[in-house]
Amino acid sequence: MSYVLITANRNYSSWSLRPWALMTALGIPFVDRIEPFTQAENHAAFRAFSPTGQVPVLIDGDRTIWDSLGIVLYLADRHPGVWPADAAARAWAQCAVAEMHGGFGALRSERTMNVGVRATPATGSAALARDVARIAELWAEGLARFGGPWLAGETFSAVDAFYAPVAFRVRTYGIEVGDAGRRWVDTILAHPALRAWEAAALAETWREAEHEADLHRCGMVTADYRR
C-alpha cells in the first residue's frame, strides 16, 4: 500500500513542505493529498484525518503518523538516505533538525512563509536578529564541516528538508544569511522538488485572509507572482 501524505497550501504551509520535499527528493512514492487552509480556523475539519487537527500527516495503511518530525523519524526507520550515512554528519543533522523543529519562533512569526511573493521586510525584533544570525551560523558550519553542497554533505537529507521553508523566506524578504547560506539557498531552490513545490504555489488560487494579513504585517509586498 502506498503512503498518503496530507499537506496544505503550497504558499503558506512550511510544516507541510518538510516531509513533502524529503519524500520527493529521495524518490519515496506517496499519494499527494492536499487539504488547503480555506478559513481562519481549520482545526475541526482537519480532525477528521489528523489527531492534532494539523498537517502534515502521513497515512501508512492503518497507521497515522503526525507532525513533520514524527513523519521523518518514521520514514528513517524504513528508507535509506533520510539521515546522512556518516556518523558525525548524521549527529549534526539530527541536532539541527531538532533545533529547527523546536526553535526560531521569532523567524516563524515575523517572516511568515509565502512562496509566491517578494516583500520589503518590516523592522524586526532583536529575537528575529538572533534567529537569523543563528541560522546563518548553523548553515555555514554544516557546509564547511561536511563539504556541501547540502547542509550535511553530498546528498540531500532531512536537515535540508527541514530548512527548506527558511530558504523561501530568505528569498521572499531578502534575508541576509551570509555567502555560504546564500549558496545553499540557491542550491535548494533549484532542486526539482522545490521547483515543483513553487510551481504549485504559484498556480494556487486559494487565499486565506489570516495568512495574507500575516504577510502584510511582516513586510510590504513588492511583487506577487501567484495566479
C-alpha positions, 0 to 999 in steps of 0.5 A: 500500500502506498503512503498518503501524505496530507499537506496544505497550501503550497504558499503558506504551509512550511510544516507541510513542505518538510516531509513533502520535499524529503519524500520527493527528493529521495524518490519515496512514492506517496499519494499527494493529498492536499487539504488547503487552509480555506478559513481562519480556523481549520482545526475541526475539519482537519480532525477528521484525518489528523489527531492534532487537527494539523498537517502534515500527516502521513497515512501508512495503511492503518497507521497515522503518523503526525507532525513533520518530525514524527513523519521523518523519524518514521520514514528513517526507520524504513528508507535509506538516505533520510539521515546522512550515512556518516556518523558525525554528519548524521549527529549534526543533522539530527541536532539541527533538525531538532533545533529547527523543529523546536526553535526560531519562533521569532523567524516563524512569526515575523517572516511568515512563509509565502512562496509566491511573493517578494516583500520589503521586510518590516523592522524586526525584533532583536529575537528575529536578529538572533534567529537569523544570525543563528541560522546563518551560523548553523548553515555555514558550519554544516557546509564547511564541516561536511563539504556541501553542497547540502547542509550535511554533505553530498546528498540531500537529507532531512536537515535540508528538508527541514530548512527548506521553508527558511530558504523561501523566506530568505528569498521572499524578504531578502534575508541576509544569511551570509555567502555560504547560506546564500549558496545553499539557498540557491542550491535548494531552490533549484532542486526539482522538488522545490521547483515543483513545490513553487510551481504549485504555489504559484498556480494556487488560487486559494487565499486565506485572509489570516495568512495574507494579513500575516504577510502584510504585517511582516513586510510590504509586498513588492511583487506577487507572482501567484495566479 
